[in-house]
Amino acid sequence: MYMLCMKKRTTIQIEKNTLERLKKLRITKRETYDEILNRLIKNENKKGL
């Protein structure tokens, strides 16, 4: 039996330069852009405390 986990997803438009910058921020090759962005947001929120 297979369980599918359907997450809500969306598409955002970014410039190719921004995409390349995001790729450089990857900790691992398997890290998703969503994970990168959430990590950046989390780190930024910590700074504001």
PDBQT receptor file of N, H, CA, C and O in Angstrom, charges set to zero:
ATOM      1  N   MET A   1       0.843  -1.179   0.000  1.00  0.00    +0.000 N 
ATOM      2  CA  MET A   1       0.000   0.000   0.000  1.00  0.00    +0.000 C 
ATOM      3  C   MET A   1       0.890   1.245   0.000  1.00  0.00    +0.000 C 
ATOM      4  O   MET A   1       1.805   1.366   0.815  1.00  0.00    +0.000 OA
ATOM      5  N   TYR A   2       0.617   2.144  -0.899  1.00  0.00    +0.000 N 
ATOM      6  H   TYR A   2      -0.126   2.046  -1.561  1.00  0.00    +0.000 HD
ATOM      7  CA  TYR A   2       1.385   3.373  -1.008  1.00  0.00    +0.000 C 
ATOM      8  C   TYR A   2       0.609   4.537  -0.415  1.00  0.00    +0.000 C 
ATOM      9  O   TYR A   2      -0.588   4.692  -0.658  1.00  0.00    +0.000 OA
ATOM     10  N   MET A   3       1.300   5.345   0.360  1.00  0.00    +0.000 N 
ATOM     11  H   MET A   3       2.272   5.219   0.557  1.00  0.00    +0.000 HD
ATOM     12  CA  MET A   3       0.674   6.560   0.894  1.00  0.00    +0.000 C 
ATOM     13  C   MET A   3       1.288   7.753   0.196  1.00  0.00    +0.000 C 
ATOM     14  O   MET A   3       2.509   7.907   0.162  1.00  0.00    +0.000 OA
ATOM     15  N   LEU A   4       0.461   8.570  -0.343  1.00  0.00    +0.000 N 
ATOM     16  H   LEU A   4      -0.531   8.445  -0.316  1.00  0.00    +0.000 HD
ATOM     17  CA  LEU A   4       0.941   9.783  -0.997  1.00  0.00    +0.000 C 
ATOM     18  C   LEU A   4       0.776  10.966  -0.069  1.00  0.00    +0.000 C 
ATOM     19  O   LEU A   4      -0.284  11.159   0.527  1.00  0.00    +0.000 OA
ATOM     20  N   CYS A   5       1.801  11.738   0.047  1.00  0.00    +0.000 N 
ATOM     21  H   CYS A   5       2.662  11.582  -0.437  1.00  0.00    +0.000 HD
ATOM     22  CA  CYS A   5       1.749  12.954   0.861  1.00  0.00    +0.000 C 
ATOM     23  C   CYS A   5       1.732  14.132  -0.100  1.00  0.00    +0.000 C 
ATOM     24  O   CYS A   5       2.764  14.506  -0.657  1.00  0.00    +0.000 OA
ATOM     25  N   MET A   6       0.577  14.701  -0.288  1.00  0.00    +0.000 N 
ATOM     26  H   MET A   6      -0.261  14.397   0.164  1.00  0.00    +0.000 HD
ATOM     27  CA  MET A   6       0.438  15.808  -1.228  1.00  0.00    +0.000 C 
ATOM     28  C   MET A   6       0.559  17.128  -0.484  1.00  0.00    +0.000 C 
ATOM     29  O   MET A   6      -0.305  17.495   0.312  1.00  0.00    +0.000 OA
ATOM     30  N   LYS A   7       1.634  17.822  -0.755  1.00  0.00    +0.000 N 
ATOM     31  H   LYS A   7       2.336  17.524  -1.402  1.00  0.00    +0.000 HD
ATOM     32  CA  LYS A   7       1.825  19.132  -0.156  1.00  0.00    +0.000 C 
ATOM     33  C   LYS A   7       1.346  20.182  -1.145  1.00  0.00    +0.000 C 
ATOM     34  O   LYS A   7       1.406  20.002  -2.362  1.00  0.00    +0.000 OA
ATOM     35  N   LYS A   8       0.879  21.258  -0.594  1.00  0.00    +0.000 N 
ATOM     36  H   LYS A   8       0.830  21.404   0.394  1.00  0.00    +0.000 HD
ATOM     37  CA  LYS A   8       0.490  22.359  -1.469  1.00  0.00    +0.000 C 
ATOM     38  C   LYS A   8       1.759  23.015  -1.980  1.00  0.00    +0.000 C 
ATOM     39  O   LYS A   8       2.653  23.339  -1.198  1.00  0.00    +0.000 OA
ATOM     40  N   ARG A   9       1.839  23.208  -3.251  1.00  0.00    +0.000 N 
ATOM     41  H   ARG A   9       1.112  22.946  -3.886  1.00  0.00    +0.000 HD
ATOM     42  CA  ARG A   9       3.017  23.800  -3.871  1.00  0.00    +0.000 C 
ATOM     43  C   ARG A   9       2.592  24.930  -4.785  1.00  0.00    +0.000 C 
ATOM     44  O   ARG A   9       1.449  25.003  -5.237  1.00  0.00    +0.000 OA
ATOM     45  N   THR A  10       3.537  25.802  -5.040  1.00  0.00    +0.000 N 
ATOM     46  H   THR A  10       4.466  25.743  -4.673  1.00  0.00    +0.000 HD
ATOM     47  CA  THR A  10       3.289  26.901  -5.934  1.00  0.00    +0.000 C 
ATOM     48  C   THR A  10       4.540  27.157  -6.761  1.00  0.00    +0.000 C 
ATOM     49  O   THR A  10       5.606  26.610  -6.476  1.00  0.00    +0.000 OA
ATOM     50  N   THR A  11       4.409  27.967  -7.757  1.00  0.00    +0.000 N 
ATOM     51  H   THR A  11       3.543  28.411  -7.988  1.00  0.00    +0.000 HD
ATOM     52  CA  THR A  11       5.537  28.331  -8.597  1.00  0.00    +0.000 C 
ATOM     53  C   THR A  11       5.814  29.816  -8.416  1.00  0.00    +0.000 C 
ATOM     54  O   THR A  11       4.901  30.641  -8.432  1.00  0.00    +0.000 OA
ATOM     55  N   ILE A  12       7.085  30.139  -8.243  1.00  0.00    +0.000 N 
ATOM     56  H   ILE A  12       7.827  29.469  -8.229  1.00  0.00    +0.000 HD
ATOM     57  CA  ILE A  12       7.461  31.548  -8.167  1.00  0.00    +0.000 C 
ATOM     58  C   ILE A  12       8.451  31.841  -9.294  1.00  0.00    +0.000 C 
ATOM     59  O   ILE A  12       9.203  30.965  -9.721  1.00  0.00    +0.000 OA
ATOM     60  N   GLN A  13       8.438  33.047  -9.750  1.00  0.00    +0.000 N 
ATOM     61  H   GLN A  13       7.827  33.758  -9.403  1.00  0.00    +0.000 HD
ATOM     62  CA  GLN A  13       9.360  33.438 -10.800  1.00  0.00    +0.000 C 
ATOM     63  C   GLN A  13      10.532  34.175 -10.181  1.00  0.00    +0.000 C 
ATOM     64  O   GLN A  13      10.360  35.150  -9.450  1.00  0.00    +0.000 OA
ATOM     65  N   ILE A  14      11.724  33.691 -10.487  1.00  0.00    +0.000 N 
ATOM     66  H   ILE A  14      11.863  32.899 -11.080  1.00  0.00    +0.000 HD
ATOM     67  CA  ILE A  14      12.939  34.361 -10.036  1.00  0.00    +0.000 C 
ATOM     68  C   ILE A  14      13.892  34.474 -11.217  1.00  0.00    +0.000 C 
ATOM     69  O   ILE A  14      13.787  33.725 -12.189  1.00  0.00    +0.000 OA
ATOM     70  N   GLU A  15      14.796  35.392 -11.124  1.00  0.00    +0.000 N 
ATOM     71  H   GLU A  15      14.881  36.000 -10.334  1.00  0.00    +0.000 HD
ATOM     72  CA  GLU A  15      15.779  35.560 -12.192  1.00  0.00    +0.000 C 
ATOM     73  C   GLU A  15      16.795  34.437 -12.131  1.00  0.00    +0.000 C 
ATOM     74  O   GLU A  15      17.021  33.857 -11.068  1.00  0.00    +0.000 OA
ATOM     75  N   LYS A  16      17.410  34.126 -13.264  1.00  0.00    +0.000 N 
ATOM     76  H   LYS A  16      17.226  34.596 -14.127  1.00  0.00    +0.000 HD
ATOM     77  CA  LYS A  16      18.389  33.046 -13.315  1.00  0.00    +0.000 C 
ATOM     78  C   LYS A  16      19.550  33.309 -12.356  1.00  0.00    +0.000 C 
ATOM     79  O   LYS A  16      20.095  32.375 -11.768  1.00  0.00    +0.000 OA
ATOM     80  N   ASN A  17      19.919  34.547 -12.201  1.00  0.00    +0.000 N 
ATOM     81  H   ASN A  17      19.476  35.306 -12.678  1.00  0.00    +0.000 HD
ATOM     82  CA  ASN A  17      20.993  34.904 -11.282  1.00  0.00    +0.000 C 
ATOM     83  C   ASN A  17      20.606  34.529  -9.846  1.00  0.00    +0.000 C 
ATOM     84  O   ASN A  17      21.437  34.025  -9.090  1.00  0.00    +0.000 OA
ATOM     85  N   THR A  18      19.368  34.769  -9.480  1.00  0.00    +0.000 N 
ATOM     86  H   THR A  18      18.693  35.178 -10.094  1.00  0.00    +0.000 HD
ATOM     87  CA  THR A  18      18.884  34.413  -8.145  1.00  0.00    +0.000 C 
ATOM     88  C   THR A  18      18.898  32.900  -7.965  1.00  0.00    +0.000 C 
ATOM     89  O   THR A  18      19.258  32.412  -6.894  1.00  0.00    +0.000 OA
ATOM     90  N   LEU A  19      18.519  32.164  -8.976  1.00  0.00    +0.000 N 
ATOM     91  H   LEU A  19      18.226  32.561  -9.847  1.00  0.00    +0.000 HD
ATOM     92  CA  LEU A  19      18.540  30.704  -8.929  1.00  0.00    +0.000 C 
ATOM     93  C   LEU A  19      19.965  30.203  -8.693  1.00  0.00    +0.000 C 
ATOM     94  O   LEU A  19      20.181  29.303  -7.881  1.00  0.00    +0.000 OA
ATOM     95  N   GLU A  20      20.913  30.768  -9.384  1.00  0.00    +0.000 N 
ATOM     96  H   GLU A  20      20.738  31.498 -10.044  1.00  0.00    +0.000 HD
ATOM     97  CA  GLU A  20      22.306  30.359  -9.207  1.00  0.00    +0.000 C 
ATOM     98  C   GLU A  20      22.801  30.667  -7.800  1.00  0.00    +0.000 C 
ATOM     99  O   GLU A  20      23.568  29.892  -7.228  1.00  0.00    +0.000 OA
ATOM    100  N   ARG A  21      22.371  31.784  -7.245  1.00  0.00    +0.000 N 
ATOM    101  H   ARG A  21      21.748  32.413  -7.710  1.00  0.00    +0.000 HD
ATOM    102  CA  ARG A  21      22.752  32.136  -5.876  1.00  0.00    +0.000 C 
ATOM    103  C   ARG A  21      22.147  31.154  -4.881  1.00  0.00    +0.000 C 
ATOM    104  O   ARG A  21      22.803  30.767  -3.914  1.00  0.00    +0.000 OA
ATOM    105  N   LEU A  22      20.892  30.745  -5.113  1.00  0.00    +0.000 N 
ATOM    106  H   LEU A  22      20.359  31.059  -5.898  1.00  0.00    +0.000 HD
ATOM    107  CA  LEU A  22      20.252  29.752  -4.247  1.00  0.00    +0.000 C 
ATOM    108  C   LEU A  22      20.997  28.419  -4.305  1.00  0.00    +0.000 C 
ATOM    109  O   LEU A  22      21.187  27.764  -3.280  1.00  0.00    +0.000 OA
ATOM    110  N   LYS A  23      21.412  28.027  -5.493  1.00  0.00    +0.000 N 
ATOM    111  H   LYS A  23      21.258  28.560  -6.325  1.00  0.00    +0.000 HD
ATOM    112  CA  LYS A  23      22.138  26.762  -5.646  1.00  0.00    +0.000 C 
ATOM    113  C   LYS A  23      23.426  26.775  -4.831  1.00  0.00    +0.000 C 
ATOM    114  O   LYS A  23      23.811  25.751  -4.267  1.00  0.00    +0.000 OA
ATOM    115  N   LYS A  24      24.081  27.902  -4.766  1.00  0.00    +0.000 N 
ATOM    116  H   LYS A  24      23.768  28.734  -5.225  1.00  0.00    +0.000 HD
ATOM    117  CA  LYS A  24      25.335  28.017  -4.013  1.00  0.00    +0.000 C 
ATOM    118  C   LYS A  24      25.102  27.931  -2.508  1.00  0.00    +0.000 C 
ATOM    119  O   LYS A  24      26.035  27.641  -1.760  1.00  0.00    +0.000 OA
ATOM    120  N   LEU A  25      23.886  28.177  -2.054  1.00  0.00    +0.000 N 
ATOM    121  H   LEU A  25      23.128  28.413  -2.662  1.00  0.00    +0.000 HD
ATOM    122  CA  LEU A  25      23.565  28.131  -0.628  1.00  0.00    +0.000 C 
ATOM    123  C   LEU A  25      23.194  26.732  -0.144  1.00  0.00    +0.000 C 
ATOM    124  O   LEU A  25      22.977  26.518   1.048  1.00  0.00    +0.000 OA
ATOM    125  N   ARG A  26      23.123  25.789  -1.068  1.00  0.00    +0.000 N 
ATOM    126  H   ARG A  26      23.300  25.962  -2.036  1.00  0.00    +0.000 HD
ATOM    127  CA  ARG A  26      22.765  24.423  -0.692  1.00  0.00    +0.000 C 
ATOM    128  C   ARG A  26      23.804  23.829   0.247  1.00  0.00    +0.000 C 
ATOM    129  O   ARG A  26      25.008  23.963   0.030  1.00  0.00    +0.000 OA
ATOM    130  N   ILE A  27      23.319  23.171   1.296  1.00  0.00    +0.000 N 
ATOM    131  H   ILE A  27      22.341  23.062   1.473  1.00  0.00    +0.000 HD
ATOM    132  CA  ILE A  27      24.199  22.446   2.204  1.00  0.00    +0.000 C 
ATOM    133  C   ILE A  27      24.527  21.078   1.599  1.00  0.00    +0.000 C 
ATOM    134  O   ILE A  27      25.664  20.612   1.666  1.00  0.00    +0.000 OA
ATOM    135  N   THR A  28      23.518  20.449   1.012  1.00  0.00    +0.000 N 
ATOM    136  H   THR A  28      22.593  20.828   0.957  1.00  0.00    +0.000 HD
ATOM    137  CA  THR A  28      23.696  19.177   0.306  1.00  0.00    +0.000 C 
ATOM    138  C   THR A  28      23.048  19.298  -1.064  1.00  0.00    +0.000 C 
ATOM    139  O   THR A  28      22.229  20.187  -1.297  1.00  0.00    +0.000 OA
ATOM    140  N   LYS A  29      23.418  18.405  -1.962  1.00  0.00    +0.000 N 
ATOM    141  H   LYS A  29      24.083  17.683  -1.773  1.00  0.00    +0.000 HD
ATOM    142  CA  LYS A  29      22.832  18.433  -3.310  1.00  0.00    +0.000 C 
ATOM    143  C   LYS A  29      21.349  18.089  -3.297  1.00  0.00    +0.000 C 
ATOM    144  O   LYS A  29      20.620  18.439  -4.225  1.00  0.00    +0.000 OA
ATOM    145  N   ARG A  30      20.901  17.405  -2.246  1.00  0.00    +0.000 N 
ATOM    146  H   ARG A  30      21.493  17.122  -1.492  1.00  0.00    +0.000 HD
ATOM    147  CA  ARG A  30      19.497  16.993  -2.166  1.00  0.00    +0.000 C 
ATOM    148  C   ARG A  30      18.617  18.037  -1.496  1.00  0.00    +0.000 C 
ATOM    149  O   ARG A  30      17.395  17.889  -1.471  1.00  0.00    +0.000 OA
ATOM    150  N   GLU A  31      19.218  19.090  -0.954  1.00  0.00    +0.000 N 
ATOM    151  H   GLU A  31      20.211  19.210  -0.974  1.00  0.00    +0.000 HD
ATOM    152  CA  GLU A  31      18.435  20.127  -0.283  1.00  0.00    +0.000 C 
ATOM    153  C   GLU A  31      17.584  20.858  -1.322  1.00  0.00    +0.000 C 
ATOM    154  O   GLU A  31      18.085  21.295  -2.358  1.00  0.00    +0.000 OA
ATOM    155  N   THR A  32      16.301  20.981  -1.030  1.00  0.00    +0.000 N 
ATOM    156  H   THR A  32      15.894  20.626  -0.188  1.00  0.00    +0.000 HD
ATOM    157  CA  THR A  32      15.390  21.640  -1.970  1.00  0.00    +0.000 C 
ATOM    158  C   THR A  32      15.461  23.154  -1.811  1.00  0.00    +0.000 C 
ATOM    159  O   THR A  32      15.962  23.663  -0.809  1.00  0.00    +0.000 OA
ATOM    160  N   TYR A  33      14.961  23.851  -2.796  1.00  0.00    +0.000 N 
ATOM    161  H   TYR A  33      14.554  23.437  -3.610  1.00  0.00    +0.000 HD
ATOM    162  CA  TYR A  33      14.920  25.317  -2.711  1.00  0.00    +0.000 C 
ATOM    163  C   TYR A  33      14.007  25.754  -1.573  1.00  0.00    +0.000 C 
ATOM    164  O   TYR A  33      14.268  26.763  -0.918  1.00  0.00    +0.000 OA
ATOM    165  N   ASP A  34      12.943  25.000  -1.337  1.00  0.00    +0.000 N 
ATOM    166  H   ASP A  34      12.732  24.180  -1.869  1.00  0.00    +0.000 HD
ATOM    167  CA  ASP A  34      12.050  25.297  -0.232  1.00  0.00    +0.000 C 
ATOM    168  C   ASP A  34      12.797  25.199   1.101  1.00  0.00    +0.000 C 
ATOM    169  O   ASP A  34      12.630  26.048   1.977  1.00  0.00    +0.000 OA
ATOM    170  N   GLU A  35      13.617  24.164   1.247  1.00  0.00    +0.000 N 
ATOM    171  H   GLU A  35      13.752  23.474   0.536  1.00  0.00    +0.000 HD
ATOM    172  CA  GLU A  35      14.397  24.001   2.471  1.00  0.00    +0.000 C 
ATOM    173  C   GLU A  35      15.419  25.132   2.639  1.00  0.00    +0.000 C 
ATOM    174  O   GLU A  35      15.620  25.638   3.742  1.00  0.00    +0.000 OA
ATOM    175  N   ILE A  36      16.046  25.511   1.555  1.00  0.00    +0.000 N 
ATOM    176  H   ILE A  36      15.883  25.099   0.658  1.00  0.00    +0.000 HD
ATOM    177  CA  ILE A  36      17.017  26.614   1.601  1.00  0.00    +0.000 C 
ATOM    178  C   ILE A  36      16.327  27.899   2.048  1.00  0.00    +0.000 C 
ATOM    179  O   ILE A  36      16.805  28.590   2.948  1.00  0.00    +0.000 OA
ATOM    180  N   LEU A  37      15.214  28.209   1.422  1.00  0.00    +0.000 N 
ATOM    181  H   LEU A  37      14.825  27.648   0.691  1.00  0.00    +0.000 HD
ATOM    182  CA  LEU A  37      14.498  29.443   1.751  1.00  0.00    +0.000 C 
ATOM    183  C   LEU A  37      14.005  29.436   3.193  1.00  0.00    +0.000 C 
ATOM    184  O   LEU A  37      14.092  30.453   3.882  1.00  0.00    +0.000 OA
ATOM    185  N   ASN A  38      13.491  28.304   3.655  1.00  0.00    +0.000 N 
ATOM    186  H   ASN A  38      13.420  27.478   3.095  1.00  0.00    +0.000 HD
ATOM    187  CA  ASN A  38      13.028  28.214   5.039  1.00  0.00    +0.000 C 
ATOM    188  C   ASN A  38      14.183  28.356   6.027  1.00  0.00    +0.000 C 
ATOM    189  O   ASN A  38      14.024  28.975   7.079  1.00  0.00    +0.000 OA
ATOM    190  N   ARG A  39      15.336  27.793   5.701  1.00  0.00    +0.000 N 
ATOM    191  H   ARG A  39      15.465  27.289   4.847  1.00  0.00    +0.000 HD
ATOM    192  CA  ARG A  39      16.515  27.944   6.561  1.00  0.00    +0.000 C 
ATOM    193  C   ARG A  39      16.936  29.406   6.644  1.00  0.00    +0.000 C 
ATOM    194  O   ARG A  39      17.243  29.910   7.724  1.00  0.00    +0.000 OA
ATOM    195  N   LEU A  40      16.950  30.077   5.507  1.00  0.00    +0.000 N 
ATOM    196  H   LEU A  40      16.701  29.667   4.630  1.00  0.00    +0.000 HD
ATOM    197  CA  LEU A  40      17.310  31.494   5.477  1.00  0.00    +0.000 C 
ATOM    198  C   LEU A  40      16.330  32.340   6.286  1.00  0.00    +0.000 C 
ATOM    199  O   LEU A  40      16.733  33.234   7.029  1.00  0.00    +0.000 OA
ATOM    200  N   ILE A  41      15.054  32.050   6.134  1.00  0.00    +0.000 N 
ATOM    201  H   ILE A  41      14.726  31.323   5.530  1.00  0.00    +0.000 HD
ATOM    202  CA  ILE A  41      14.022  32.787   6.878  1.00  0.00    +0.000 C 
ATOM    203  C   ILE A  41      14.175  32.541   8.372  1.00  0.00    +0.000 C 
ATOM    204  O   ILE A  41      14.086  33.472   9.172  1.00  0.00    +0.000 OA
ATOM    205  N   LYS A  42      14.407  31.283   8.749  1.00  0.00    +0.000 N 
ATOM    206  H   LYS A  42      14.479  30.526   8.100  1.00  0.00    +0.000 HD
ATOM    207  CA  LYS A  42      14.576  30.934  10.166  1.00  0.00    +0.000 C 
ATOM    208  C   LYS A  42      15.778  31.671  10.750  1.00  0.00    +0.000 C 
ATOM    209  O   LYS A  42      15.694  32.226  11.846  1.00  0.00    +0.000 OA
ATOM    210  N   ASN A  43      16.890  31.677  10.026  1.00  0.00    +0.000 N 
ATOM    211  H   ASN A  43      16.958  31.226   9.136  1.00  0.00    +0.000 HD
ATOM    212  CA  ASN A  43      18.098  32.374  10.486  1.00  0.00    +0.000 C 
ATOM    213  C   ASN A  43      17.872  33.874  10.601  1.00  0.00    +0.000 C 
ATOM    214  O   ASN A  43      18.381  34.510  11.523  1.00  0.00    +0.000 OA
ATOM    215  N   GLU A  44      17.129  34.431   9.693  1.00  0.00    +0.000 N 
ATOM    216  H   GLU A  44      16.715  33.915   8.944  1.00  0.00    +0.000 HD
ATOM    217  CA  GLU A  44      16.836  35.863   9.723  1.00  0.00    +0.000 C 
ATOM    218  C   GLU A  44      15.950  36.195  10.923  1.00  0.00    +0.000 C 
ATOM    219  O   GLU A  44      16.142  37.223  11.573  1.00  0.00    +0.000 OA
ATOM    220  N   ASN A  45      14.984  35.331  11.214  1.00  0.00    +0.000 N 
ATOM    221  H   ASN A  45      14.828  34.496  10.686  1.00  0.00    +0.000 HD
ATOM    222  CA  ASN A  45      14.103  35.535  12.368  1.00  0.00    +0.000 C 
ATOM    223  C   ASN A  45      14.877  35.475  13.669  1.00  0.00    +0.000 C 
ATOM    224  O   ASN A  45      14.585  36.222  14.603  1.00  0.00    +0.000 OA
ATOM    225  N   LYS A  46      15.866  34.588  13.740  1.00  0.00    +0.000 N 
ATOM    226  H   LYS A  46      16.104  33.981  12.981  1.00  0.00    +0.000 HD
ATOM    227  CA  LYS A  46      16.702  34.485  14.944  1.00  0.00    +0.000 C 
ATOM    228  C   LYS A  46      17.480  35.781  15.176  1.00  0.00    +0.000 C 
ATOM    229  O   LYS A  46      17.679  36.188  16.320  1.00  0.00    +0.000 OA
ATOM    230  N   LYS A  47      17.913  36.421  14.109  1.00  0.00    +0.000 N 
ATOM    231  H   LYS A  47      17.751  36.090  13.179  1.00  0.00    +0.000 HD
ATOM    232  CA  LYS A  47      18.662  37.679  14.227  1.00  0.00    +0.000 C 
ATOM    233  C   LYS A  47      17.801  38.781  14.828  1.00  0.00    +0.000 C 
ATOM    234  O   LYS A  47      18.294  39.641  15.557  1.00  0.00    +0.000 OA
ATOM    235  N   GLY A  48      16.507  38.744  14.514  1.00  0.00    +0.000 N 
ATOM    236  H   GLY A  48      16.106  38.045  13.922  1.00  0.00    +0.000 HD
ATOM    237  CA  GLY A  48      15.593  39.784  14.963  1.00  0.00    +0.000 C 
ATOM    238  C   GLY A  48      15.207  39.691  16.424  1.00  0.00    +0.000 C 
ATOM    239  O   GLY A  48      14.566  40.602  16.949  1.00  0.00    +0.000 OA
ATOM    240  N   LEU A  49      15.577  38.625  17.084  1.00  0.00    +0.000 N 
ATOM    241  H   LEU A  49      16.098  37.886  16.657  1.00  0.00    +0.000 HD
ATOM    242  CA  LEU A  49      15.195  38.434  18.491  1.00  0.00    +0.000 C 
ATOM    243  C   LEU A  49      16.027  39.267  19.419  1.00  0.00    +0.000 C 
ATOM    244  O   LEU A  49      15.831  39.221  20.633  1.00  0.00    +0.000 OA
TER     245      LEU A  49
